[in-house]
Amino acid sequence: MGGDPAEFDPTVLAAEFGWALAIVIFLSVMATNTMVVYGMVNSVVGAQSRTKLKFLPMALILGAISIIGSTWLALLDQYTDFLVMIGAFFVPVFAILIVDYYIIKRCAYSPDILKDSGGIYSYTRGINWVAVEVWVLGALASYVLTYAYPSPIGATIPSFASSFVLYLALSWGSRAKFAGTRHAHLADGIRGS
């Protein structure tokens, strides 16, 4: 309504709904953050092929870094900007993936997708440039609708819809190439090689 945004105060929720809600909120935040650290540790351990990193020491190190980072209040001031950034990056990707799998590829991936070159999934040097360009345009649309020309319905829905429609329009011609593709487990392509 044009006024200053009210700051979020969780004590109001706890006072209104009781301590049971406060405990649920606390446990949900703890579960979310535990899964975030778990995902980070798995990424670091899995990314190292030459050295064998142990899970527990990496979990303790990354957990400590996360706790130290959360105490830096200047970082918290940038949190909503971070959420806008990841939303701008991921929302168009979801739209592209939905169109690509459900409409263009007709809900079927075959082991041919594992080939480095050739086959029905081959793109220019392995990169689907149409998807990349639509992703960039969708992210830009999200930023424009957030900062330059704020949309009354937000940036997520228009960014998703525009990415969805644009990728569908630009990829529709390749849909016939995937007609008759039967869904197969990707492991069958490895076993068959």
N, C-alpha and C positions, 0 to 999 in steps of 0.2 A: 504494500500500500504506500510505498515511498518512504516509510519511516525507517529508523535504525532497527536492524534485526535484534531480537532479544537473545541474550546469551542462554545457552542450555544449562540448566541446573538440575542434576539428577536427584537432588534431595527433595524437590517438589514431587517427583514421581514416587519416591519412597514414602513421603508423608501422605500422599493421596491413596496409594494402593497397598501400603504396608511393606514390611521387611521381606515378605515372600517374593515380591517382585524384584526387590533390590538383590536378593540372592540369585534369582533367575538371571538377571542382567549380568551380575558378576560372573556366574558360571559360564554364560554364553560368551562373554568377552575372553575369559580364560581359555575356553575351548577353541575359539577362533585364533587367538594368539599362539596357542600350542600347535595348531595345525599349520600356521604360518611358519613357525620355527622348524617344524618337522619337514615342511616342503623345502625350505631353504637348505636344511642339512642334507636332504636327499639330493637336491640339485648339486650341491658342492661335492658330495661324496661320489655321485654318479658322473660328474664332469671330469673327474681325475682318473685317467686311464693308466698313467704311469706309476702313480703312488697309490698305496692302499690307505686311505684315510679311514679312521675309525668313527663310527656314528656318535658315540657318547662324547668324546672330546670335542668333536665339531659342534654338537648340540650345545655343549656348555659354552664354547667360545662364541658361537652366533647368538645364543641366548643372552650372554653378558653384553655383547655389542648392542643387541636390541634394547636391553634394559637401560644401558648408558645413553643410547640415542633417544629413548623416550623421556629421559629426564632433562634433555636439552629443550627448553621451552621455546626457543626461537624456531626449532624444527616443527613444533606443533602449530605455529602460526601459518606454516605453509601446507598443512595437511589437506585443507579443502582444495587448494590448487593442485596438489598431487592427485586427489580423487578426480578432479576434472580432467587432468591429463590422462590417467589410466582409462577413464570413461571414454575420452575422445579416441584413444587408441583401440580399445577393445570392442566398443559397440559396433563400429563398421566391420570388424573382423567377424563378429557373430552373424551379422546380416549376410556377409559374403559366404560364410560356411553353410548357413542354412540354405541359401539359394543354390550353392554349388552341389551340396549333397542331395537335398530333397528334390530339386527341380532339374538341374542340369544333368547330374549323374544318376538321377532316378533311383535314389536310395541304394545304389550298388557300387561298391568298390571291388575290383578284382585284384588278384596278386600282381597283375600287370603294373599296378601303381608303384611297385617296388623297383622297377627298372630305372636305371640311371638315364637312359635315353631310348628313344623309340617307343612304340606302343601308343595306345589311345590316350594316355595321360601325359604325353610328352609336351613340354612347353618350350619356349625359347631358353635354351641352356638351363632347363629345369625350373625356370621362374615363370609363373603365370602373371605376366605384366598387366593384364587387364585387372586382375584382383589387386595387385599392388597399387595401381593408379586409383581404383575405386576406394581402396582403403585410405590413401592419402587425402582424396577429396572428401571422404566422410569425416576424417579427423579434422580437416580444415573447417568443414561445415559446423562441426561441434564447437570448435574454438570461436568461430564467428558468432554463432548463436548464443555463446556463453558470455563473451566479452565485448564484441563490437556492437552487435544488435541483439540484445537479450530477447529471447523468445518467451512469450507468456506461458508456453507449455514446456519450457525447458529445451535443452539441446539434444537429449537422448533420443526421443521419439523421431524428431525430424532427421537426425543423423542416421539412425537405423533405417528409416523408410527410404531416404534418398540413396543410401548405399545399396539397399535391397533392390530397388527399382533399377538403378543404374547398372549394377552388376548383372541383373537378370536381362536387361536390354542388350548389353554388350556381349553376353555369353550365350544368348539364345541360339545363335547360329551353330554353336558347337554341340548343342543338345543331341542332334541326330547321330553324332559320332558315338554316343554312349547307348544308343538303342540296342537292346538285346544283351547288354552286359549283365551277367549274372553275379549276384553277390557271392563271394567266396571268402573264407577265412584267409587272412593275409599270411598266416603261417604255412598254408598249403603252397604258396609261391616259393617259400624258402625250402620246404621239403622237396618240391618238385625240381629244384635247380640242381 
